[in-house]
Amino acid sequence: MQHTRAATATALLSLVVAVACVAPAATSSPVVTPTPSAVPSDESAAAATPGSPPPTAPPTAGDEPPAAELRAAGGPALPGQLGTYTWRDGGSDAPWLPGTPVAVAAGSELVIGLAPDLPVDSWRARYAPAGADGPARAESLGEGGGSIVLAPPPAGRWTLEVHVTFGASLGDAHYFWQLDIE
């Protein structure tokens, strides 16, 4: 009988040790894990502030780069031709494109917008004579980050290429327009 008590005590001790190794240690105060709805985000905090505008959902990226539109001197927004791009896990390779035709008054500021409006890490714009089959004779119109606003090239017919690198490591894309600067 003593042997049975000793074996039972040993087994019980082994079980307590095993449970202690697996179970989390006790703390003097309870651990509370907040639910996602209990954690205020910047947007919900802004919504809770009296007089603040309601939060808007951030733009979402689709399966390919956003459409790019060129607007000059208050004219209509004209979509660019999407050329070579890398996007998320894919991409497409395209030649130098002629671009969407756009008539622009000399000296008119060129504004490129994106739909949806995703963050832009950097951009580069250049132009080449219309009909060129590549960028060999292209000249820079500028580069930067964020908003894309350009002074137009001189009078003539040109292919405008705008290369955009998007934020959040989404990818990059080349867009083309054929400008008739009058």
C-alpha positions in Angstrom: 0.0 0.0 0.0 2.9 2.3 0.7 4.2 1.6 -2.8 0.8 2.6 -4.3 0.7 5.8 -2.4 4.3 6.6 -3.5 3.5 5.9 -7.1 0.3 8.0 -6.9 2.2 10.9 -5.3 4.9 10.7 -8.0 2.3 10.6 -10.8 0.5 13.6 -9.3 3.7 15.6 -8.9 4.6 14.8 -12.5 1.1 16.0 -13.6 1.5 19.3 -11.6 4.9 19.9 -13.1 3.6 19.3 -16.7 0.7 21.6 -16.2 2.9 24.3 -14.7 5.2 24.1 -17.8 2.3 24.5 -20.2 0.0 26.9 -18.4 0.8 30.6 -18.3 2.2 32.0 -15.0 -0.3 33.7 -12.7 0.0 37.4 -12.4 -1.1 39.8 -9.7 -3.5 41.6 -12.1 -5.6 40.1 -14.9 -4.4 40.4 -18.5 -7.0 42.1 -20.7 -6.6 41.9 -24.4 -8.7 44.7 -26.0 -11.0 43.7 -28.9 -10.4 45.5 -32.2 -13.5 47.7 -31.6 -12.2 48.7 -28.2 -8.9 50.1 -29.6 -9.4 53.6 -31.0 -7.9 54.3 -34.3 -6.9 57.7 -35.6 -10.0 57.7 -37.8 -12.4 56.7 -35.0 -10.7 59.2 -32.7 -11.3 61.9 -35.3 -14.9 60.8 -35.7 -15.4 61.2 -32.0 -14.2 64.8 -32.0 -17.1 67.1 -32.1 -17.2 69.1 -35.4 -14.8 66.9 -37.2 -15.8 65.4 -40.6 -16.9 61.8 -40.7 -14.1 59.4 -41.4 -13.6 58.2 -45.0 -12.3 54.8 -46.0 -8.8 54.9 -47.4 -8.6 54.2 -51.1 -7.9 50.6 -52.0 -5.6 49.3 -54.7 -7.1 47.1 -57.4 -5.6 44.3 -59.4 -3.6 46.8 -61.6 -2.4 50.3 -61.3 -4.9 53.1 -61.0 -6.0 55.1 -64.0 -4.1 58.3 -64.6 -5.9 61.4 -66.0 -4.3 64.5 -67.4 -6.1 67.9 -66.9 -4.9 71.0 -68.6 -6.2 74.6 -68.1 -9.5 73.5 -66.6 -10.2 71.2 -69.6 -11.6 67.7 -69.2 -9.6 65.0 -67.6 -8.3 62.6 -70.2 -7.1 59.1 -69.4 -3.5 58.2 -70.2 -2.5 55.0 -71.9 -1.1 52.5 -69.4 2.3 51.2 -70.5 4.8 49.0 -68.6 3.9 48.4 -65.0 4.7 46.2 -62.0 1.8 45.8 -59.6 1.7 43.7 -56.4 2.7 40.2 -57.6 2.4 40.9 -61.4 3.0 43.3 -64.2 3.0 44.0 -67.9 5.7 45.0 -70.4 4.7 47.5 -73.1 6.6 49.4 -75.8 6.8 53.2 -75.8 3.2 54.2 -76.6 2.0 57.1 -78.7 -0.4 58.2 -75.9 -3.9 59.6 -75.6 -4.3 62.7 -77.8 -4.7 66.0 -75.9 -4.8 69.5 -77.2 -3.1 71.9 -74.7 -2.8 75.7 -74.9 0.8 76.9 -74.6 1.8 77.6 -71.0 -1.1 75.6 -69.5 -0.2 73.7 -66.4 -0.6 69.9 -66.7 -2.0 68.1 -63.6 -2.0 64.3 -63.4 -4.6 62.7 -61.2 -5.0 59.1 -60.2 -8.2 57.1 -59.7 -8.2 55.8 -57.1 -6.0 58.4 -55.5 -3.2 56.3 -54.1 -0.1 57.6 -52.4 2.8 58.4 -54.8 6.4 57.9 -53.5 8.0 59.5 -56.6 7.3 60.4 -60.2 9.3 61.4 -63.3 7.9 63.0 -66.4 9.6 63.3 -69.8 8.6 64.0 -73.4 9.8 63.0 -76.9 8.8 63.9 -80.4 5.4 62.3 -81.3 6.0 59.2 -83.4 9.2 58.3 -81.6 9.5 54.6 -81.0 11.3 55.0 -77.6 12.7 57.4 -75.1 16.1 57.9 -76.8 15.4 61.6 -77.6 13.2 62.2 -74.5 13.7 65.3 -72.3 12.8 65.7 -68.7 9.8 67.7 -67.6 10.6 67.2 -63.9 10.4 64.7 -61.1 9.2 64.7 -57.5 7.0 63.0 -55.0 3.3 63.3 -54.2 1.2 65.5 -56.5 2.1 65.6 -60.2 2.0 69.1 -61.6 4.0 69.9 -64.7 4.8 72.9 -67.0 4.1 71.8 -70.6 6.8 71.2 -73.1 7.3 73.9 -75.9 4.9 74.2 -78.8 4.7 71.1 -81.0 3.5 67.6 -81.0 5.0 65.4 -78.2 4.6 62.1 -76.4 4.4 62.7 -72.7 5.5 59.8 -70.5 4.9 59.9 -66.7 6.5 57.2 -64.6 4.9 56.8 -61.1 6.2 54.8 -58.2 3.4 54.2 -55.7 3.6 54.1 -51.9 3.0 51.0 -49.7 5.3 49.0 -52.1 2.3 48.6 -54.5 4.5 49.0 -57.7 5.0 51.4 -60.5 3.5 52.4 -63.8 4.2 54.3 -67.0 1.4 56.5 -68.5 1.4 58.2 -71.9 -0.4 61.1 -73.6 0.2 62.7 -77.1 0.3 66.4 -76.5 -0.5 69.0 -79.2 0.9 72.2 -77.7 -0.6 75.2 -79.6 
